[in-house]
Amino acid sequence: MTKDEKALVIAEVTEKIKRSSSVYVTDFSGLTVEKSNDIRNRFRAAGIEYYVVKNTLAKRSFDNIGGYEKLYDALRYSTAIAFGAPDDPIAPARIMKEFLKTSEKPTLKAAFVDGEVFGADKLEHLATLPTKEELIARIMGSIQAPATNIVGVMSSVMRNLMYAVNQVAEKNQGQ
């Protein structure tokens, strides 16, 4: 690889890191062509870029941005990087977890999500985190619950008042 080609790869990876919401460093060694194409297709369908890159070039790309020093230890052996989609930083973890049910590779070396580095042992945890839409729905449900309860209480008060008025009216009619 020439110096210009390396500079081009570094610039491309740097741009991908800037655009992504998360970075998943994986080890793809031992992955068959069929399995490699399968995982790439799954990532592509979810809007996730999956890129095989030399470790030194990945490190230089991380250096260009800064703040990714904790990922340097993961840059050993065969490395591919999954760049999380801007709207769902956890999608790569879900896809990898699902894919690993049928394959032993690619294994997660490390993930960089929201400024935090997660090791390979945290893939299960990351994959089970709710999506942004699910969190918003939960928050909206929590916000609406008190209002719904207030409406229920107010209507029961009105219902009880009407019941009492009807009882008094019936008693007065009977006299």
C-alpha positions in Angstrom: 0.0 0.0 0.0 1.5 3.4 -1.0 1.6 6.4 1.2 -1.2 8.1 -0.7 -3.4 5.0 -0.4 -2.8 4.9 3.3 -3.6 8.6 3.6 -6.8 8.0 1.7 -7.8 5.1 4.0 -7.0 7.1 7.1 -9.1 10.0 5.8 -12.0 7.7 5.0 -12.0 5.9 8.3 -11.7 9.2 10.2 -14.8 10.5 8.3 -16.7 7.3 9.1 -15.8 7.7 12.8 -17.0 11.3 12.8 -20.3 10.4 11.2 -21.0 7.4 13.5 -22.7 7.2 16.9 -20.6 4.3 18.0 -17.5 2.2 17.0 -17.4 -1.6 17.3 -13.9 -3.1 16.8 -14.2 -6.8 15.9 -11.9 -9.7 15.1 -13.0 -11.3 11.9 -10.2 -13.9 11.5 -11.5 -17.4 10.6 -14.7 -16.0 9.1 -15.6 -17.8 5.9 -16.5 -15.8 2.8 -20.1 -16.8 3.1 -20.3 -15.7 6.7 -18.4 -12.5 6.0 -20.9 -11.6 3.2 -23.8 -12.5 5.5 -22.7 -10.2 8.4 -21.9 -7.4 5.9 -25.4 -7.7 4.4 -27.0 -7.6 7.9 -25.0 -4.5 8.8 -25.7 -2.9 5.4 -29.5 -3.5 5.8 -29.4 -1.7 9.1 -27.4 1.3 7.7 -24.2 0.3 9.4 -20.8 0.4 7.7 -18.5 -2.5 8.3 -14.9 -1.9 7.2 -11.8 -4.1 7.4 -8.8 -1.8 8.2 -5.2 -2.2 9.2 -4.6 -1.6 12.9 -2.0 1.1 12.4 -4.3 3.0 10.0 -7.3 2.6 12.4 -5.1 4.0 15.2 -4.1 7.0 13.1 -7.7 7.6 12.3 -8.6 7.5 16.0 -5.6 9.9 16.7 -7.1 12.3 14.1 -10.2 12.7 16.2 -8.9 12.1 19.7 -10.7 10.5 22.7 -10.4 7.0 21.4 -7.2 6.0 23.1 -8.9 3.3 25.2 -9.5 1.4 21.9 -5.8 1.0 21.1 -5.6 -2.3 23.1 -8.2 -3.7 20.8 -6.2 -3.0 17.7 -4.5 -6.3 17.5 -4.7 -9.2 14.9 -7.4 -9.0 12.2 -9.6 -6.0 12.7 -12.8 -4.8 11.2 -14.8 -1.9 12.4 -18.6 -1.5 12.5 -19.6 2.2 12.5 -23.0 2.6 14.3 -25.8 4.5 12.5 -26.3 8.0 13.9 -29.8 7.2 15.1 -29.1 3.8 16.8 -25.6 3.3 18.4 -26.6 -0.1 19.7 -27.7 -1.7 16.4 -24.3 -3.2 15.7 -24.4 -5.0 19.1 -27.8 -6.5 18.3 -26.8 -7.6 14.9 -23.6 -9.2 16.2 -25.4 -11.0 19.0 -28.0 -12.4 16.6 -25.2 -13.4 14.1 -23.2 -15.1 16.8 -26.0 -17.6 17.3 -25.0 -19.2 14.1 -21.3 -18.4 14.0 -18.3 -18.0 16.3 -17.0 -14.9 14.5 -16.7 -12.0 14.3 -16.0 -11.5 18.0 -16.2 -8.2 19.6 -12.9 -6.8 20.8 -14.2 -3.5 22.1 -17.0 -1.0 21.6 -17.0 2.8 21.9 -20.5 4.0 22.7 -21.3 7.5 24.0 -17.8 8.1 25.2 -17.5 4.8 27.1 -15.5 1.8 26.1 -17.1 -1.7 26.6 -15.2 -4.9 26.4 -16.2 -8.1 24.6 -17.9 -9.3 27.8 -20.4 -6.5 27.5 -21.9 -7.5 24.1 -24.9 -9.1 25.7 -25.5 -6.1 27.9 -25.2 -3.7 24.9 -27.5 -5.8 22.7 -30.3 -5.7 25.3 -30.4 -2.0 25.7 -33.6 -0.4 24.4 -33.6 1.6 21.2 -34.1 5.4 21.3 -37.7 5.0 20.2 -38.4 2.5 23.0 -36.9 4.9 25.6 -39.0 7.8 24.3 -42.1 5.6 24.5 -41.3 4.6 28.1 -40.7 8.2 29.1 -43.9 9.4 27.5 -45.8 6.6 29.3 -44.3 7.7 32.6 -45.2 11.3 31.9 -48.7 10.5 30.8 -49.4 8.1 33.8 -49.9 10.9 36.4 -52.2 12.9 34.0 -54.2 9.7 33.4 -54.4 9.0 37.1 -55.6 12.6 37.8 -58.4 12.3 35.1 -59.4 9.0 36.7 -59.5 10.5 40.2 -61.4 13.6 39.0 -64.0 11.4 37.2 -64.5 9.2 40.2 -65.1 12.2 42.4 -67.6 13.5 39.9 -69.2 10.1 39.7 -69.4 9.8 43.5 -70.9 13.3 43.7 -73.5 12.4 41.1 -74.3 9.2 43.0 -74.8 11.1 46.2 -77.0 13.7 44.6 -79.1 11.0 43.0 -79.5 9.2 46.4 -80.6 12.5 48.0 -83.0 13.2 45.2 -84.5 9.6 45.4 -84.9 10.0 49.2 -86.6 13.4 48.8 -89.0 11.9 46.1 -89.9 9.1 48.5 -91.0 11.6 51.2 
